[in-house]
């Protein structure tokens, strides 16, 4: 039995430990590292989000500023113009269809606040609540959920998991001081943010050590450069490498996986869940044919 209390977000229940949840990425940027940026095309972003919901996404994460290494910062006004219309449109459509929470991927408090007012219920901060105090205030006032990510960029290195744990504990303390209930805080170890490829792989191997924090773990390995380094493949050929890292993340304790290729990774998550968490679940009914049988 998982001791972490279930969390209801925008009408969807997240019962931690029962299965893996899938977060679909919507990049409203022209310079996404993953070559999937939609820039200012609101309609394309909305349609991509709706497609991801059909493919099984449990959360949609909308971002309007690239966080790739060496990224060019975006003015708040530009970020607002890109992300708010998409969230407004998706919030309206999803209210009529199904409960899928919307997350805003931002490091700016003014963007977080506007996105929450537009219909988002989660703020995903890759700076781990360190850069802009307005983010925690906006989350606390809205009663929203926040994802605090450990970002190793420009930090001294001692130990992969030790550094991540220290960063996340600091973020948890910041959230608590701002009045954000513990159950509304998720943590992300920051795969690809300031780590060498071999350190990213160590993070996955040791991910289970972060369970001691007592918070749901979100991780985003999708199409990232560590996969490219290992397989010597460009970003558009990293589907299988992503699948391997998603499966291993789940096996080592991830609760949410953040991905670009929703349909494929939902299938990976379901298969991995069947092994890790047991199958069939009560709601899935009887198992299929035994090994060796045909259908």
Order of alpha helices (4+ residues) and beta strands (2+ residues): beta-beta-beta-alpha-beta-alpha-beta-alpha-beta-alpha-beta-alpha-beta-alpha-beta-alpha-alpha-beta-alpha
